[in-house]
Amino acid sequence: MQIDPRAPTVKNPPEQFTGDVWLDPIAFPREDGQRMVVAKVRFAPGARTAWHSHARGQTLHITQGVAWVRSRGGAKVEVHPGQSLYCPPGEEHWHGASADSFMEHLAMLDNADDPAATTTWLEHVRDEEHLA
């Protein structure tokens, strides 16, 4: 058994996020063959990711607030605490907080063979897309 020291909260970079978004790492690969990454991510009202995709997909579990999520070409959906959603490998999407509520989720994904290729970041989500 190993108890980890608390890792510091980090602010996510503006190149990949609009608004204030903070991340607390929870789990990461420790041994050969392990791929799982889990983080608690907190979004200020209106904050969101840029469009992106994941090589092996991603599961989000909403723990607080109201999440807005949209896949490229799809309708925006609203997700509430206790609900989970899955974005399959390669699906371009964004997620963030509604315009008037903080939001927190657990982000769970598996690293790609090359961890640097796990997430492909694309353009920022325009305000009109976020509010549509």
Contacts in CASP RR format, 6 or more apart in sequence:
PFRMAT RR
TARGET T0000
AUTHOR 0000-0000-0000
METHOD contacts of the structure
MODEL  1
MQIDPRAPTVKNPPEQFTGDVWLDPIAFPREDGQRMVVAKVRFAPGARTA
WHSHARGQTLHITQGVAWVRSRGGAKVEVHPGQSLYCPPGEEHWHGASAD
SFMEHLAMLDNADDPAATTTWLEHVRDEEHLA
7 24 0 8 1.000
7 25 0 8 1.000
9 22 0 8 1.000
9 23 0 8 1.000
9 24 0 8 1.000
10 22 0 8 1.000
10 23 0 8 1.000
11 20 0 8 1.000
11 21 0 8 1.000
11 22 0 8 1.000
11 23 0 8 1.000
12 21 0 8 1.000
12 22 0 8 1.000
12 23 0 8 1.000
12 41 0 8 1.000
15 50 0 8 1.000
15 121 0 8 1.000
16 49 0 8 1.000
16 50 0 8 1.000
16 52 0 8 1.000
16 121 0 8 1.000
17 47 0 8 1.000
17 48 0 8 1.000
17 49 0 8 1.000
17 50 0 8 1.000
18 46 0 8 1.000
18 47 0 8 1.000
18 48 0 8 1.000
18 49 0 8 1.000
18 50 0 8 1.000
18 124 0 8 1.000
18 125 0 8 1.000
18 130 0 8 1.000
19 43 0 8 1.000
19 44 0 8 1.000
19 46 0 8 1.000
19 47 0 8 1.000
19 48 0 8 1.000
20 43 0 8 1.000
20 44 0 8 1.000
20 47 0 8 1.000
21 41 0 8 1.000
21 42 0 8 1.000
21 43 0 8 1.000
21 44 0 8 1.000
21 47 0 8 1.000
21 48 0 8 1.000
21 49 0 8 1.000
22 41 0 8 1.000
22 42 0 8 1.000
23 39 0 8 1.000
23 40 0 8 1.000
23 41 0 8 1.000
23 42 0 8 1.000
24 39 0 8 1.000
24 40 0 8 1.000
24 41 0 8 1.000
24 42 0 8 1.000
25 38 0 8 1.000
25 39 0 8 1.000
26 38 0 8 1.000
26 39 0 8 1.000
26 40 0 8 1.000
26 106 0 8 1.000
27 36 0 8 1.000
27 37 0 8 1.000
27 38 0 8 1.000
28 36 0 8 1.000
28 37 0 8 1.000
28 38 0 8 1.000
29 35 0 8 1.000
29 36 0 8 1.000
29 37 0 8 1.000
29 111 0 8 1.000
35 56 0 8 1.000
35 110 0 8 1.000
35 111 0 8 1.000
36 108 0 8 1.000
36 109 0 8 1.000
36 110 0 8 1.000
36 111 0 8 1.000
37 107 0 8 1.000
37 108 0 8 1.000
37 109 0 8 1.000
37 110 0 8 1.000
37 111 0 8 1.000
37 118 0 8 1.000
38 106 0 8 1.000
38 107 0 8 1.000
38 108 0 8 1.000
39 106 0 8 1.000
39 107 0 8 1.000
40 63 0 8 1.000
40 104 0 8 1.000
40 105 0 8 1.000
40 106 0 8 1.000
40 107 0 8 1.000
41 104 0 8 1.000
41 105 0 8 1.000
41 106 0 8 1.000
41 107 0 8 1.000
42 102 0 8 1.000
42 103 0 8 1.000
42 104 0 8 1.000
43 96 0 8 1.000
43 97 0 8 1.000
43 102 0 8 1.000
43 103 0 8 1.000
43 104 0 8 1.000
44 97 0 8 1.000
44 102 0 8 1.000
45 97 0 8 1.000
45 98 0 8 1.000
45 99 0 8 1.000
45 100 0 8 1.000
45 101 0 8 1.000
45 102 0 8 1.000
46 96 0 8 1.000
46 97 0 8 1.000
46 98 0 8 1.000
46 99 0 8 1.000
46 130 0 8 1.000
47 96 0 8 1.000
47 97 0 8 1.000
48 68 0 8 1.000
48 94 0 8 1.000
48 95 0 8 1.000
48 96 0 8 1.000
48 97 0 8 1.000
48 125 0 8 1.000
48 130 0 8 1.000
49 94 0 8 1.000
49 95 0 8 1.000
49 96 0 8 1.000
49 125 0 8 1.000
50 94 0 8 1.000
50 121 0 8 1.000
50 122 0 8 1.000
50 123 0 8 1.000
50 124 0 8 1.000
50 125 0 8 1.000
51 72 0 8 1.000
51 92 0 8 1.000
51 93 0 8 1.000
51 94 0 8 1.000
51 121 0 8 1.000
51 122 0 8 1.000
51 123 0 8 1.000
51 124 0 8 1.000
51 125 0 8 1.000
52 92 0 8 1.000
52 93 0 8 1.000
52 94 0 8 1.000
52 119 0 8 1.000
52 120 0 8 1.000
52 121 0 8 1.000
52 122 0 8 1.000
53 87 0 8 1.000
53 89 0 8 1.000
53 90 0 8 1.000
53 91 0 8 1.000
53 92 0 8 1.000
53 93 0 8 1.000
53 119 0 8 1.000
53 120 0 8 1.000
53 122 0 8 1.000
54 87 0 8 1.000
54 89 0 8 1.000
54 90 0 8 1.000
54 91 0 8 1.000
54 109 0 8 1.000
54 118 0 8 1.000
54 119 0 8 1.000
54 120 0 8 1.000
55 89 0 8 1.000
55 90 0 8 1.000
55 112 0 8 1.000
55 117 0 8 1.000
55 118 0 8 1.000
55 119 0 8 1.000
55 120 0 8 1.000
56 89 0 8 1.000
56 109 0 8 1.000
56 110 0 8 1.000
56 111 0 8 1.000
56 112 0 8 1.000
56 118 0 8 1.000
57 86 0 8 1.000
57 87 0 8 1.000
57 88 0 8 1.000
57 89 0 8 1.000
57 90 0 8 1.000
57 91 0 8 1.000
57 109 0 8 1.000
57 110 0 8 1.000
58 86 0 8 1.000
58 87 0 8 1.000
58 107 0 8 1.000
58 108 0 8 1.000
58 109 0 8 1.000
59 84 0 8 1.000
59 85 0 8 1.000
59 86 0 8 1.000
59 87 0 8 1.000
59 107 0 8 1.000
59 108 0 8 1.000
59 109 0 8 1.000
60 67 0 8 1.000
60 69 0 8 1.000
60 79 0 8 1.000
60 84 0 8 1.000
60 85 0 8 1.000
60 86 0 8 1.000
60 87 0 8 1.000
60 95 0 8 1.000
60 105 0 8 1.000
60 106 0 8 1.000
60 107 0 8 1.000
60 108 0 8 1.000
61 82 0 8 1.000
61 83 0 8 1.000
61 84 0 8 1.000
61 105 0 8 1.000
61 106 0 8 1.000
61 108 0 8 1.000
62 79 0 8 1.000
62 80 0 8 1.000
62 81 0 8 1.000
62 82 0 8 1.000
62 83 0 8 1.000
62 84 0 8 1.000
62 103 0 8 1.000
62 104 0 8 1.000
62 105 0 8 1.000
63 81 0 8 1.000
63 82 0 8 1.000
63 104 0 8 1.000
63 105 0 8 1.000
63 106 0 8 1.000
64 81 0 8 1.000
64 102 0 8 1.000
64 103 0 8 1.000
64 104 0 8 1.000
65 80 0 8 1.000
65 81 0 8 1.000
65 97 0 8 1.000
65 98 0 8 1.000
65 101 0 8 1.000
65 102 0 8 1.000
65 103 0 8 1.000
65 104 0 8 1.000
66 78 0 8 1.000
66 79 0 8 1.000
66 80 0 8 1.000
66 97 0 8 1.000
66 98 0 8 1.000
66 101 0 8 1.000
66 103 0 8 1.000
67 78 0 8 1.000
67 79 0 8 1.000
67 80 0 8 1.000
67 95 0 8 1.000
67 96 0 8 1.000
67 97 0 8 1.000
67 98 0 8 1.000
67 103 0 8 1.000
67 105 0 8 1.000
68 76 0 8 1.000
68 77 0 8 1.000
68 78 0 8 1.000
68 79 0 8 1.000
68 95 0 8 1.000
68 96 0 8 1.000
68 97 0 8 1.000
68 98 0 8 1.000
68 130 0 8 1.000
69 76 0 8 1.000
69 77 0 8 1.000
69 79 0 8 1.000
69 85 0 8 1.000
69 87 0 8 1.000
69 93 0 8 1.000
69 94 0 8 1.000
69 95 0 8 1.000
69 96 0 8 1.000
70 76 0 8 1.000
70 77 0 8 1.000
70 93 0 8 1.000
70 94 0 8 1.000
70 95 0 8 1.000
70 129 0 8 1.000
71 87 0 8 1.000
71 91 0 8 1.000
71 92 0 8 1.000
71 93 0 8 1.000
72 91 0 8 1.000
72 92 0 8 1.000
72 93 0 8 1.000
76 132 0 8 1.000
77 85 0 8 1.000
78 98 0 8 1.000
79 85 0 8 1.000
87 93 0 8 1.000
90 120 0 8 1.000
92 122 0 8 1.000
94 125 0 8 1.000
94 129 0 8 1.000
95 105 0 8 1.000
96 103 0 8 1.000
97 103 0 8 1.000
99 130 0 8 1.000
99 131 0 8 1.000
109 118 0 8 1.000
109 119 0 8 1.000
110 118 0 8 1.000
111 118 0 8 1.000
112 118 0 8 1.000
END
